[in-house]
């Protein structure tokens, strides 16, 4: 059986999350689910009373967690908060330059700025100066701040940047929108986090754009004893090779820049 790597795991602290995201709690859930490793990022909704300084602390936290747990957390994404304006560019420099993190994560429903706001284009431009940096953008069809089409605008403007979409398959309508975007923009990748559990969602995406554009994701802090995101992949009507792509190979292509 291939390795299983989760590309969507939040570790740390948050002002809103009701389930602990401590390192021990996350590792316990990974072990119970049979997940070998994870790409970590701060938990959206962290308190930022110090603005840019607070974001830098979150970046420092995930950098430390990655350093202390390299076998389980081989990659880590930082944050750059668009509500901090030009300060977000400083956060990118700190995260990707000084801390050597592997990309930046956005959850615009939490940061309060729409995905296609002018400042977001400035931030992505700064990120593009760091070769191989991955941009993780949460997308929700119900949101006025992070609907799929806004992510498409970023992908169109920065074809050389790899975008990993979080929570992109939560509804059937959202899935249809994501499929069309993925057809247009080859730099968009799709995670399985919170995928809708009916209507052959994973099969639809595999048939339309291929399993090499899909990566296993769970959020981790939210699942309990049973990891439904993993079960959904395991029981999907797709080939074993497709499952291996989702569980590991696509992750390897995104973060190592080459096929596994």
C-alpha positions as CSV (number, residue, x, y, z in Angstrom):
1,X,0.0,0.0,0.0
2,X,1.3,3.5,-0.9
3,X,2.0,6.1,1.8
4,X,-0.8,8.4,2.8
5,X,0.0,12.0,3.1
6,X,-2.6,14.6,4.2
7,X,-2.0,17.9,2.4
8,X,-4.5,19.8,4.6
9,X,-3.8,19.8,8.3
10,X,-4.0,22.7,10.7
11,X,-1.9,22.6,13.8
12,X,-1.7,25.2,16.6
13,X,-4.2,27.4,18.3
14,X,-7.3,29.3,17.2
15,X,-9.9,31.6,18.8
16,X,-12.7,29.7,17.2
17,X,-11.9,26.1,16.8
18,X,-13.6,23.8,19.3
19,X,-11.3,20.8,18.8
20,X,-7.7,21.0,20.0
21,X,-5.1,21.4,17.3
22,X,-2.0,20.5,19.4
23,X,0.7,18.5,17.9
24,X,-0.1,15.5,20.1
25,X,-3.8,15.7,19.3
26,X,-3.1,15.9,15.6
27,X,-0.6,13.0,15.6
28,X,-2.9,10.9,17.6
29,X,-5.7,11.3,15.0
30,X,-3.2,10.7,12.2
31,X,-2.1,7.4,13.8
32,X,-5.7,6.3,14.4
33,X,-6.5,7.0,10.8
34,X,-3.4,5.4,9.3
35,X,-2.0,8.7,7.9
36,X,1.8,8.7,7.5
37,X,2.5,12.4,7.1
38,X,0.9,15.8,6.7
39,X,1.4,19.2,5.2
40,X,0.7,21.6,8.1
41,X,-0.4,25.2,8.4
42,X,-1.7,27.4,11.2
43,X,-5.4,27.0,12.2
44,X,-7.5,29.8,10.6
45,X,-9.1,32.1,13.0
46,X,-6.1,32.6,15.2
47,X,-6.2,35.8,17.3
48,X,-4.0,38.6,15.9
49,X,-4.0,41.5,18.4
50,X,-0.5,42.4,17.2
51,X,-1.3,42.3,13.5
52,X,1.8,41.4,11.5
53,X,3.6,40.3,14.6
54,X,0.8,37.8,15.4
55,X,1.0,36.4,11.9
56,X,4.8,36.0,12.2
57,X,4.3,34.1,15.5
58,X,1.9,31.7,13.7
59,X,4.5,31.2,11.0
60,X,7.2,30.6,13.6
61,X,5.0,28.1,15.3
62,X,4.5,25.9,12.3
63,X,8.2,26.2,11.3
64,X,9.1,24.9,14.8
65,X,6.6,22.1,14.6
66,X,7.9,21.0,11.2
67,X,11.5,21.1,12.5
68,X,10.7,19.1,15.5
69,X,8.7,16.5,13.6
70,X,10.3,16.2,10.1
71,X,9.2,12.6,9.5
72,X,5.5,13.3,10.1
73,X,5.3,16.9,8.9
74,X,7.7,17.2,6.0
75,X,6.2,20.4,4.7
76,X,4.6,23.5,6.3
77,X,2.7,26.4,5.0
78,X,2.6,29.8,6.6
79,X,0.1,32.7,6.5
80,X,0.0,36.2,5.1
81,X,-3.0,38.1,6.1
82,X,-4.4,40.4,3.4
83,X,-6.2,42.5,6.0
84,X,-2.7,43.6,7.1
85,X,-2.2,45.3,3.7
86,X,1.5,45.9,2.9
87,X,2.4,44.1,6.1
88,X,1.3,40.8,4.4
89,X,4.2,41.2,2.0
90,X,6.5,41.3,5.0
91,X,4.8,38.2,6.3
92,X,5.6,36.4,3.0
93,X,9.2,37.4,3.2
94,X,9.5,36.2,6.8
95,X,7.7,32.9,6.1
96,X,9.2,31.9,2.8
97,X,12.6,33.6,3.2
98,X,13.7,33.6,6.8
99,X,11.7,30.5,8.0
100,X,12.0,28.6,4.7
101,X,8.4,27.5,4.8
102,X,7.0,25.8,1.7
103,X,4.1,28.1,0.8
104,X,1.3,30.2,2.1
105,X,-2.2,29.3,3.3
106,X,-5.3,31.5,2.9
107,X,-8.8,31.2,4.5
108,X,-10.5,34.3,3.4
109,X,-13.7,33.6,5.2
110,X,-11.6,34.1,8.3
111,X,-9.3,36.9,7.2
112,X,-12.3,39.0,5.9
113,X,-10.8,39.9,2.5
114,X,-12.1,38.5,-0.8
115,X,-9.8,36.1,-2.6
116,X,-9.6,38.4,-5.7
117,X,-9.0,41.6,-3.8
118,X,-6.1,43.7,-5.2
119,X,-4.0,43.0,-2.2
120,X,-4.2,39.3,-2.9
121,X,-2.7,39.8,-6.3
122,X,0.2,41.7,-4.6
123,X,0.7,38.9,-2.1
124,X,0.7,36.1,-4.8
125,X,3.1,38.2,-6.8
126,X,5.5,38.2,-3.8
127,X,5.0,34.5,-3.3
128,X,5.8,33.9,-6.9
129,X,9.3,35.2,-6.2
130,X,10.0,32.0,-4.2
131,X,10.2,29.1,-6.7
132,X,8.2,26.1,-5.8
133,X,6.1,27.8,-3.1
134,X,2.6,26.4,-2.9
135,X,-0.5,28.5,-2.4
136,X,-3.3,26.8,-0.4
137,X,-6.6,28.7,-0.9
138,X,-9.7,27.5,1.0
139,X,-12.7,27.8,-1.3
140,X,-16.4,27.6,-0.4
141,X,-19.3,27.9,-2.9
142,X,-21.5,29.5,-0.2
143,X,-18.9,32.3,0.6
144,X,-18.9,35.8,-0.8
145,X,-15.1,36.0,0.1
146,X,-13.7,32.7,-1.3
147,X,-15.9,31.3,-4.1
148,X,-14.1,29.1,-6.7
149,X,-14.2,31.7,-9.5
150,X,-12.0,34.1,-7.5
151,X,-9.4,31.4,-7.1
152,X,-9.6,31.0,-10.9
153,X,-8.7,34.7,-11.3
154,X,-5.5,34.2,-9.3
155,X,-4.6,31.0,-11.2
156,X,-5.1,32.9,-14.5
157,X,-2.9,35.8,-13.4
158,X,-0.1,33.6,-12.0
159,X,0.2,30.5,-14.3
160,X,3.6,29.6,-12.8
161,X,2.2,29.3,-9.2
162,X,0.7,26.1,-7.9
163,X,-2.6,26.5,-6.2
164,X,-4.0,23.9,-3.9
165,X,-7.7,24.4,-3.3
166,X,-9.0,23.4,0.1
167,X,-12.6,22.2,0.7
168,X,-13.4,22.4,-3.0
169,X,-15.9,19.6,-3.2
170,X,-18.4,20.3,-0.4
171,X,-21.4,20.5,-2.6
172,X,-22.4,19.2,-6.0
173,X,-22.7,22.7,-7.5
174,X,-19.3,23.6,-6.1
175,X,-17.8,20.4,-7.6
176,X,-19.1,21.3,-11.0
177,X,-17.5,24.8,-10.8
178,X,-14.2,23.4,-9.6
179,X,-14.1,20.8,-12.4
180,X,-14.5,23.6,-15.0
181,X,-11.8,25.7,-13.3
182,X,-9.4,22.7,-13.2
183,X,-10.0,22.1,-16.9
184,X,-9.0,25.7,-17.7
185,X,-6.1,26.1,-15.3
186,X,-3.6,23.3,-15.0
187,X,-1.9,24.9,-12.0
188,X,-5.0,24.3,-9.9
189,X,-5.1,21.2,-7.7
190,X,-8.0,19.8,-5.7
191,X,-7.9,18.4,-2.2
192,X,-10.5,15.9,-0.9
193,X,-11.2,17.6,2.5
194,X,-14.9,17.5,3.4
195,X,-15.9,16.2,0.0
196,X,-19.6,15.7,-0.5
197,X,-20.4,12.0,0.3
198,X,-23.0,11.5,-2.4
199,X,-23.4,11.7,-6.2
200,X,-20.0,10.0,-7.0
201,X,-18.1,13.2,-6.3
202,X,-14.6,11.8,-6.4
203,X,-15.4,9.7,-9.5
204,X,-16.8,12.8,-11.2
205,X,-13.5,14.7,-10.7
206,X,-11.3,11.8,-11.6
207,X,-13.3,11.3,-14.8
208,X,-13.2,15.0,-15.7
209,X,-9.6,16.1,-14.8
210,X,-7.7,13.0,-13.6
211,X,-6.6,11.8,-10.2
212,X,-3.2,13.4,-10.8
213,X,-4.9,16.7,-10.0
214,X,-6.3,15.5,-6.7
215,X,-4.7,15.2,-3.2
216,X,-5.9,13.7,0.0
217,X,-6.9,16.2,2.7
218,X,-8.8,16.1,5.9
219,X,-8.3,19.3,8.0
220,X,-7.5,16.8,10.8
221,X,-8.6,18.9,13.8
222,X,-12.2,18.2,12.8
223,X,-12.3,14.5,12.4
224,X,-12.9,12.0,15.3
225,X,-12.4,8.3,15.5
226,X,-13.5,7.7,11.9
227,X,-11.7,9.6,9.1
228,X,-14.5,9.9,6.6
229,X,-12.3,11.7,4.0
230,X,-10.0,8.6,3.9
231,X,-13.0,6.2,3.7
232,X,-14.4,8.1,0.8
233,X,-11.2,7.7,-1.2
234,X,-10.8,4.0,-0.2
235,X,-14.4,3.1,-1.3
236,X,-14.6,5.3,-4.4
237,X,-15.2,3.5,-7.7
238,X,-11.8,4.5,-9.1
239,X,-8.7,2.4,-9.9
240,X,-6.0,1.5,-7.4
241,X,-3.6,3.8,-9.3
242,X,-6.1,6.7,-8.9
243,X,-6.2,6.1,-5.1
244,X,-2.4,6.0,-5.0
245,X,-2.4,9.3,-6.8
246,X,-4.8,10.9,-4.4
247,X,-3.2,9.5,-1.3
248,X,0.5,10.2,-2.2
249,X,1.6,10.7,-5.8
250,X,-0.1,14.1,-6.4
251,X,1.3,15.4,-3.1
252,X,4.8,14.3,-4.2
253,X,4.4,16.1,-7.6
254,X,3.2,19.3,-5.9
255,X,5.8,19.6,-3.1
256,X,8.8,17.8,-4.6
257,X,8.2,19.1,-8.1
258,X,8.5,15.7,-9.7
259,X,6.6,12.4,-10.0
260,X,6.9,9.9,-7.2
